[in-house]
């Protein structure tokens, strides 16, 4: 008598291996609903990626933006491979403007297709010609056609547009901060439209936002109220906001956004070796860590969906600072002065509001009578 091989019955026909239970019952995790688990696994996702392209901030960190873009493109490919219905939207965040670079607008998409067809027609019409110059022109046409076709792919289109926007000139107005409030507004508008479109097709979609930011001093110049409005709107829509901060300082707004919406917040810190090397070479305070290990961080922490994160041991969130930030220095304060017109917050008394230009009257202290009947300051 021969024993059956693992995965084979006595007759030699293949069958799936049974679990440890002798009764043949299906193995499930404790307190797990199979119908709910199946729905969560089959549900596609929409990832809206906000990438900070502030060249001044990247130069201050002494880092090149290209390695980060390359690692981000690998992360985008990994996300698209998780589910056939996954969608990606990329928003470039620059001090000059905030723009949706993928998916392209219909006009630009038609222009790219027209360019590809024109190049293919040119190569066919010039195929009968001979000579070295014509052979060179064929190579150029082939290279241009391949370049145009690369722009049609998600990673090719995203890479081209990120490089283009990163070379835009900085605005003359200072401070040259990135437009985080505008980028979040674009993300919520795109998400709201995508959710409504998915509901009409009876194909629900899970939406989340990933912010890759390099500037921690955000919130001045009237950005506090718009950013907080975006955070509460995302919470109302059920959109999670994840944040990856490549800065030496904490980003208080993104901390609050991740905590209120149920997302993940992570700031990459310097290792002990990097801190000692930077102190010995430059003699200054340590800057944010390099792009080494950035892809691993993005794949392990920000790639899993909400249903998968509940089964993983994710990094614990630090204590969130919910103090308001002043509009003058973008620093959290315990007690401040608020403009009664535009609700701007200042850390010290101001004769005029910098946001709405309202001048405050000089209020004298109230006088009162003493026991002798003379007036004195209250």
C-alpha positions in Angstrom: 0.0 0.0 0.0 1.4 3.4 -1.0 0.6 6.6 0.7 -0.9 9.5 -1.3 1.4 12.3 -2.3 0.7 15.7 -1.0 -2.0 17.2 -3.3 -2.7 13.8 -5.0 -5.3 11.2 -4.2 -4.8 7.5 -4.2 -5.7 7.3 -7.9 -3.1 9.9 -8.8 -5.5 12.7 -9.8 -4.7 16.2 -8.7 -6.7 17.9 -6.1 -6.1 21.0 -3.9 -4.5 20.3 -0.5 -6.9 20.2 2.4 -6.4 22.3 5.5 -5.4 20.9 8.9 -9.0 20.3 9.7 -10.0 16.6 9.1 -13.6 17.5 8.3 -12.5 19.5 5.2 -14.0 22.7 6.4 -12.7 25.9 4.8 -10.1 27.7 6.9 -10.9 31.3 7.8 -9.5 33.9 10.2 -11.3 34.4 13.4 -14.2 36.9 13.2 -13.8 37.2 9.4 -16.8 37.5 7.2 -16.1 35.7 3.8 -18.5 37.9 1.9 -17.0 41.1 3.3 -13.5 39.9 2.6 -14.4 39.0 -1.0 -15.9 42.4 -1.6 -12.9 44.2 -0.2 -10.5 42.2 -2.3 -12.5 42.8 -5.5 -12.9 46.5 -4.9 -10.6 48.7 -7.1 -8.9 51.8 -5.8 -8.2 55.3 -7.0 -4.9 56.8 -5.8 -4.4 60.5 -6.2 -0.7 61.3 -5.8 0.3 64.9 -5.0 4.0 65.4 -5.7 5.9 68.5 -4.4 8.1 70.0 -7.1 9.3 73.1 -5.3 12.9 73.5 -6.6 13.9 75.8 -3.9 13.1 73.3 -1.2 14.9 70.4 -3.0 17.9 72.6 -3.4 17.8 73.5 0.3 17.8 69.7 1.1 20.9 69.2 -1.2 19.0 66.5 -3.1 18.2 65.8 -6.7 14.5 65.4 -7.6 15.1 62.8 -10.3 15.8 59.8 -8.1 12.6 60.5 -6.1 10.6 60.7 -9.4 12.1 57.4 -10.6 11.2 55.6 -7.3 7.7 57.2 -7.4 7.1 55.8 -10.9 8.0 52.3 -9.7 5.5 52.7 -6.8 2.9 53.8 -9.4 3.5 50.7 -11.5 3.2 48.5 -8.4 -0.1 50.1 -7.5 -1.5 49.6 -11.0 -0.5 45.9 -10.9 -2.4 45.2 -7.7 -5.8 45.3 -9.4 -6.9 45.5 -13.0 -9.4 48.2 -12.0 -7.0 50.5 -10.1 -6.7 54.0 -11.3 -4.0 56.7 -10.8 -4.2 60.5 -10.8 -1.0 62.6 -10.4 -1.1 66.3 -9.4 2.1 68.4 -9.6 2.5 70.8 -6.7 4.7 73.8 -7.7 4.9 77.3 -6.3 3.8 78.6 -9.7 0.7 76.4 -10.0 -0.9 73.1 -9.1 -1.9 71.0 -12.1 -3.3 67.6 -12.9 -0.7 65.9 -15.2 -2.3 62.5 -15.4 -4.7 61.4 -16.7 -4.2 64.0 -19.5 -7.0 66.3 -20.6 -9.0 65.1 -23.7 -7.4 67.7 -25.9 -3.8 66.7 -25.0 -4.7 63.0 -25.4 -6.0 63.6 -28.9 -3.0 65.7 -29.8 -0.6 62.8 -28.8 -2.6 60.3 -30.8 -2.5 62.7 -33.8 1.2 63.1 -33.4 1.7 59.3 -33.4 -0.4 58.8 -36.6 1.4 61.6 -38.4 4.8 60.1 -37.6 3.8 56.7 -38.7 2.4 58.1 -42.0 5.7 60.0 -42.6 7.7 56.8 -42.1 5.5 54.9 -44.6 5.6 57.6 -47.3 9.4 58.0 -47.1 10.0 54.2 -47.1 10.6 54.0 -50.9 13.3 56.8 -50.8 17.0 55.8 -50.7 20.2 57.4 -49.5 22.1 58.0 -46.2 20.1 61.2 -45.4 16.8 59.3 -45.8 18.1 56.5 -43.7 19.0 59.0 -41.0 15.6 60.6 -41.2 14.0 57.1 -40.7 15.9 56.7 -37.5 14.9 60.1 -36.3 11.2 59.4 -37.1 11.4 56.0 -35.3 12.9 57.7 -32.3 10.3 60.4 -32.3 7.5 57.9 -32.7 8.8 55.8 -29.8 9.1 58.9 -27.6 5.5 59.9 -28.5 4.3 56.4 -27.7 6.0 56.5 -24.4 4.0 59.5 -23.5 0.9 57.5 -23.9 1.9 55.1 -21.0 1.1 56.2 -17.5 4.7 56.3 -16.3 6.0 57.9 -19.5 3.4 60.6 -19.3 3.9 61.2 -15.6 7.7 61.4 -15.9 7.6 63.8 -18.8 5.2 66.2 -17.1 6.9 66.1 -13.8 10.2 67.0 -15.4 8.5 69.8 -17.4 6.9 71.4 -14.4 9.9 71.1 -12.2 11.8 73.4 -14.5 9.2 76.2 -14.4 10.5 79.5 -13.0 9.7 80.4 -9.5 7.3 83.3 -8.8 8.8 86.6 -7.8 6.5 86.9 -4.8 8.0 85.6 -1.5 7.6 83.3 0.4 7.8 80.7 -2.4 5.7 78.0 -0.9 4.1 75.1 -2.7 0.3 75.3 -3.3 -0.8 72.5 -1.0 -4.3 74.0 -0.5 -4.8 74.2 -4.3 -3.5 70.7 -4.9 -5.8 69.2 -2.2 -8.7 71.0 -3.7 -7.9 69.6 -7.2 -7.6 66.1 -5.6 -11.0 66.3 -3.9 -12.7 67.6 -7.0 -11.3 64.8 -9.1 -12.2 62.2 -6.4 -15.7 63.5 -6.1 -16.2 63.2 -9.8 -14.7 59.7 -9.9 -16.9 58.5 -7.0 -20.0 59.9 -8.7 -19.1 58.2 -12.0 -18.4 54.9 -10.2 -21.8 55.0 -8.5 -23.6 55.5 -11.8 -21.9 52.4 -13.2 -22.6 50.4 -10.0 -18.8 49.9 -9.6 -17.8 51.3 -6.2 -14.2 52.5 -5.9 -12.1 53.2 -2.9 -10.3 56.6 -3.0 -7.2 57.8 -1.1 -4.7 60.6 -1.5 -0.9 60.3 -1.0 0.9 63.6 -0.5 4.7 63.6 -1.0 5.8 66.9 0.5 9.1 68.6 1.2 8.1 71.8 2.8 7.1 71.8 6.5 6.4 75.5 6.7 3.0 75.5 5.0 0.0 77.4 6.3 1.0 81.0 6.0 -0.5 83.6 3.6 -4.0 82.5 4.3 -3.5 78.8 3.5 -4.6 77.6 7.0 -8.4 77.9 6.5 -8.4 76.4 2.9 -6.2 73.4 4.0 -8.4 72.7 7.1 -11.5 72.9 4.9 -10.0 70.3 2.5 -9.2 68.1 5.4 -12.7 68.1 6.8 -14.2 67.7 3.3 -12.0 64.6 2.7 -13.2 63.2 6.0 -16.8 63.8 5.1 -16.3 62.1 1.7 -14.5 59.1 3.3 -11.2 59.8 1.5 -8.1 58.8 3.4 -5.1 61.2 3.2 -1.6 59.6 3.5 1.5 61.8 3.9 5.2 61.2 3.2 7.2 64.2 4.4 10.8 64.5 3.2 11.7 67.3 5.5 13.7 67.7 8.7 10.6 69.2 10.5 7.2 67.9 11.2 4.3 69.0 9.0 1.4 69.8 11.4 -1.3 70.1 8.7 -0.5 66.7 7.2 -0.3 65.2 10.7 -3.9 66.4 11.4 -5.1 65.3 7.9 -3.8 61.7 8.3 -5.2 61.4 11.8 -8.6 62.8 11.0 -9.1 60.8 7.8 -7.6 57.5 9.0 -4.5 57.7 6.8 -0.8 57.2 7.5 1.7 59.9 8.2 5.4 59.3 8.0 8.4 61.6 8.1 11.7 60.2 7.0 14.4 60.8 9.6 18.1 60.8 9.5 20.0 57.8 10.7 22.8 58.1 13.3 25.5 57.6 10.6 23.9 60.3 8.4 23.7 62.7 11.3 27.3 62.3 12.2 28.5 62.6 8.6 26.5 65.7 8.0 27.7 67.3 11.3 31.3 66.5 10.4 31.2 67.6 6.8 29.0 70.7 7.0 28.9 71.5 10.7 25.1 72.2 10.4 22.0 70.5 11.7 21.2 67.3 9.9 19.0 67.4 6.8 16.4 64.9 5.8 17.6 61.5 4.8 18.5 60.7 1.2 16.4 58.7 -1.2 18.0 55.4 -0.1 15.2 53.1 1.1 12.5 55.5 -0.2 11.0 52.9 -2.5 10.9 50.2 0.2 9.2 52.7 2.6 6.5 53.5 -0.1 5.9 49.9 -1.0 5.6 48.6 2.6 3.6 51.4 4.2 1.6 53.3 1.5 1.0 50.5 -1.1 -1.4 48.3 1.0 -5.1 49.1 0.9 -7.2 49.8 3.9 -8.4 46.2 4.2 -4.8 44.9 4.0 -3.5 47.5 6.5 -5.9 46.1 9.2 -4.1 42.8 9.0 -0.6 44.3 9.0 1.4 45.8 11.8 1.7 49.3 10.6 3.9 52.0 12.2 2.3 53.7 15.2 1.3 57.3 14.7 3.0 59.8 16.9 1.2 62.3 19.1 -0.6 64.7 16.8 -0.3 68.4 17.6 -3.8 69.9 17.1 -2.7 73.5 18.0 -3.5 76.2 15.4 -0.7 77.7 13.4 -0.1 81.4 13.2 -0.4 83.1 9.8 2.8 85.1 10.3 5.4 82.4 11.1 3.4 79.2 10.4 4.2 77.9 13.9 1.8 76.2 16.4 0.7 78.4 19.2 -1.3 78.0 22.4 -2.7 81.5 22.7 -3.0 84.0 19.8 -4.9 86.9 18.3 -7.7 86.3 15.8 -8.9 88.8 13.2 -12.7 89.3 13.6 -13.1 89.8 9.9 -11.2 86.9 8.2 -10.4 84.8 11.2 -6.6 85.0 10.6 -4.5 83.9 13.5 -1.4 85.8 14.8 1.0 85.0 17.6 1.2 88.7 18.6 -1.0 91.7 18.5 -1.1 93.4 15.0 -2.2 96.9 14.2 -3.5 95.7 10.8 -4.5 92.3 9.4 -2.1 91.1 6.7 -4.8 89.0 5.1 -7.8 91.3 4.7 -5.9 94.6 5.4 -8.4 95.5 8.2 -7.1 98.2 10.6 -7.9 97.6 14.2 -9.0 100.7 16.4 -6.7 101.6 19.2 -8.8 100.7 22.3 -8.1 102.6 25.4 -8.4 100.9 28.8 -11.6 101.7 30.6 -11.5 104.4 33.2 -13.2 104.0 36.6 -13.8 106.2 39.6 -11.9 105.6 42.8 -13.1 106.3 46.3 -12.0 110.0 46.0 -14.0 110.4 42.8 -11.0 110.7 40.5 -10.8 108.8 37.3 -8.1 106.2 36.9 -7.1 103.4 34.4 -8.9 100.1 34.9 
